[in-house]
Amino acid sequence: MTQSIDRSATGEFLSVSDLKKLHGFTEAAIEKFLGECDANQPNPKSKSTKPVKLYSAARVDKVLHDELFIEWQAKKKTTSSKRSKPVEAITEAVVTNLGFEVSEVGSEVTEAIADKKNLAFDFDLGLGELVTADWCEFAWEDFQVEGDRNFSEEEKLHAVTTVNKMLAAAYWFPPDLFFDAFTQPIKKDDQNVNSESLAKDYKEEILTKGFKDIPLVTFMIRDRQDNTKVMLNSAPYKLMAIADLYKLGSLPADFRIPVFDLQKLKSMVRDKYGANLNFALKYAIAGGELGRDFALREISRNWLTSLCTGISVPL
């Protein structure tokens, strides 16, 4: 049975965040090598969220000297080194489609693109390690609400609850893995949006308060032009902003990008908010581009699913 303590009074415990930053643990590694936490403390960022899990420093030290853990850590470092590459190519692809001028991609990026198979993120084995409960609770004030619509208190509560469920089920990608895993298709409608200005504002928000937004979303469908990657369905300016900050080295060391699988959306909203949603999400996978467009329109039709996913397309 775990005990509740005030960690500020002792240095004998490490949090999940400490384990990841200091020793390279993942969620799966913590579960495998440490198991249940030894203590917990109230979350200093939000009293309403789950308490922070704490692990005995002495027990962690034993694990760090365990041969099985050392072997696991060596394999992890080898995999990470294969994936580490610049993101200029991804930034160029996004802004070129939107009509902006960019510098030529260097030889290092060209070589990285030529070796996509080695650099590709392993969706079959890698996603499980990216689910975490170590995130700040989402609040109504964090929404990017546009227009003159007045939301009732019940609607606000429902929307906030839905986004928090999405964040809990999201995959939290470190930037290097994120750019190995995803592409952002650009449509004609996106080119009419002032993405450069939106990206600038989004970068300022990230630098000011970290990631306090709805998760990026995807149908988990492979990109035909690069089948090692999955297509995102979020606003392109968000990817542009994150890519630019990452390229400049401006992101915090522990910065993570939540990506939500839209196939899980149906279980998180009430039936009355989308009678056709279940069919639409299935059709998005089986119906090709036509199916994806239909699913996006269905999500856009409803205030809740549109607000919580950031998807808004012409009906």
Secondary structure, 3 states (H helix, E strand, C coil): CCEECCHHHCCCEEEHHHHHHHHCCCHHHHHHHCCCCCEEECCCCCCCCCCEEEEEHHHHHHHHCCHHHHHHHHHHHHHHHHHCCCCHHHHHHHHHHCCCCCCCCCHHHHHHHHCHHHHCCCHHHHHHHHCCCCCCCCCHHHCCCCCCCCCCHHHHHHHHHHHHHHHHHCEEECHHHHHHHEECCCCHHHHCCCHHHHHHHHHHHHHHHCCCCCCEEEEEEEECCEEEEEEECCCHHHHHHHHHHHHCCCCCCCCCEEEEEHHHHHHHCCHHHCCCHHHHHHHHHHCHHHHHHHHHHHHHHCHHHHHHHCCCCCC
